[in-house]
Structures are given as C-alpha cells and as structure tokens.
Amino acid sequence: MKREEILSASSMPMFSPSYPPGPYRFIHREYLTITYESDPEAIRAAVPEPLEPARNLVTFEWMKMPDSSGFGDYTESGQVIPCLFHGKPVSFPVQMYLNDEPPITAGREIWGFPKKWGQPRLELLHDTLTGTLLYDDVMIAIGTMTYKYESHASEPEETLNILGKPQVTLKLIPDVDGRPKIAQLVQFSMTDIAIKGSWVGQGRLHLVPHVNARVADLPVRRVIEARHMIGDMTLPYGRVVHDYLA
C-alpha cells in the first residue's frame, strides 16, 4: 500500500471504509423540534467559550433520515443550544444519539458532532407526531406534537433560515498519549435546501435523568414552540473557526 493510496482513503479501515467522501445529500429529511426554556446555569456550563448562549433556550430535535448518501437510513436525536459567536447567531449541538455507525463515525471524525449510539424513533401515532429516545433500552426522552395543525408553507424563508442556520461544534480528538491532538470549534451550514413541508403546533417534552445520556441535565422549564419540517439538503465539509491549541 503506497503513501498516495493511504492519503486518498476516505476513512478507516482502509479495506472497508466506514464512510465515503462527502459532501452528503439527505432526501426527505424529517424534523420534530421542540424548543424550551431551561436552567441558565446549566446552559452556560454546556456551552464552550468563546460561544455565548443567546437566550435561556434549548431545542430538542428528532431527525428521520430515510435516504442519506453514504449513510443509508437512520434516525437521530439530541439537543441544540442557540448561541452567539462573535455576535452572530449559531447553533451549538450539545449531545446527539443515533442508530447507525457510519454517521456516528463520520460525524465525530469530520465535523466533531457529539454523537453516541442510541435508539431514537420519530413516527406518526394516529394524530400525534411522536419522538422517543432510548439509551440501552431505557426511555430517556419523549416528545409529542399536534400533527399539521398550522402550516407555514407560505413562509419558506423562515424554514430555510432555521435549517440553514450556521452550526458550530466542539471537535475533540486525543493524541496517542492521551493528550489533546485536536481541540477546535468547527462551523458549517446545510446547503441546497429544498423545503417540502413546514408546520408549527403545540408540543410537550419529557426528559428522564440518566448518567450516560444526560439530556435531563438541561431540564424543561417551559415549552416555547414545536415544529415539524421536511426537506432535502446537503451537509458540506466545515471550517475551523477557533483552535484551542493554537
């Protein structure tokens, strides 16, 4: 195996790569997002400097991705905190749980997504859009929303701004001696977004404390809004916007 072959590999292991080169296209990606007020001290503790929490808000989201280039069919769930980076609004993913190895590996290795294995589901149960999240077969999150009560199809720019909002992740990778090798903030945005549907409605969210899946460490004080969105989009590569080792 020559040096050129090694450096052209998309991912490990060489003989059976975990994921192909990007960017990555998602078809009919479906969201349930529930935004809620939480504890300001808990939010501040979860946000790395130099990011600043924009408000005392957290968004819990479920994402069903039935057709993802290179990743296949999977569902993802987690928490996102709206922040400011040098005065500009961004989203900071705090923790993410999903049921597919390639996007876990790629997400952590390329962008620094805080991904772990979990068992999320997003489904329509009669008249209720329902998201659930299990960790090691223990239910730790339940989110529900009224189904298609209020359409926002006439306001596509609002949905585009939500889905295309810049995201900043904290990428941490140790060296072989255990010391930090990479400690960065990485920024990126979804591109080529095609909206297929957007609705708002009433929502409820219940979080259960768990030591290895700490979604309840950002407790629910009051639900602000619930959204249901469907669209196609592309996840491109990102760029380093802050290097803690520099």
C-alpha positions, 0 to 999 in steps of 0.5 A: 500500500503506497503513501498516495493510496493511504492519503486518498482513503476516505476513512478507516479501515482502509479495506472497508471504509466506514464512510465515503467522501462527502459532501452528503445529500439527505432526501426527505429529511424529517424534523420534530423540534421542540424548543424550551426554556431551561436552567441558565446555569446549566446552559452556560456550563454546556456551552464552550467559550468563546460561544455565548448562549443567546437566550435561556433556550434549548431545542430538542430535535428528532431527525428521520433520515430515510435516504442519506448518501453514504449513510443509508437510513437512520434516525437521530436525536439530541439537543441544540443550544442557540448561541452567539459567536462573535455576535452572530447567531449559531447553533451549538449541538450539545449531545446527539444519539443515533442508530447507525455507525457510519454517521456516528463515525463520520460525524465525530471524525469530520465535523466533531458532532457529539454523537453516541449510539442510541435508539431514537424513533420519530413516527406518526401515532394516529394524530400525534407526531411522536419522538422517543429516545432510548439509551440501552433500552431505557426511555430517556426522552419523549416528545409529542406534537399536534400533527399539521395543525398550522402550516407555514408553507407560505413562509419558506424563508423562515424554514430555510433560515432555521435549517440553514442556520450556521452550526458550530461544534466542539471537535475533540480528538486525543493524541496517542498519549492521551493528550489533546491532538485536536481541540477546535470549534468547527462551523458549517451550514446545510446547503441546497435546501429544498423545503417540502413541508413546514408546520408549527403546533403545540408540543410537550417534552419529557426528559428522564435523568440518566448518567450516560445520556444526560439530556435531563441535565438541561431540564424543561422549564417551559415549552416555547414552540414545536415544529415539524419540517421536511426537506432535502439538503446537503451537509458540506465539509466545515471550517475551523473557526477557533483552535484551542491549541493554537 
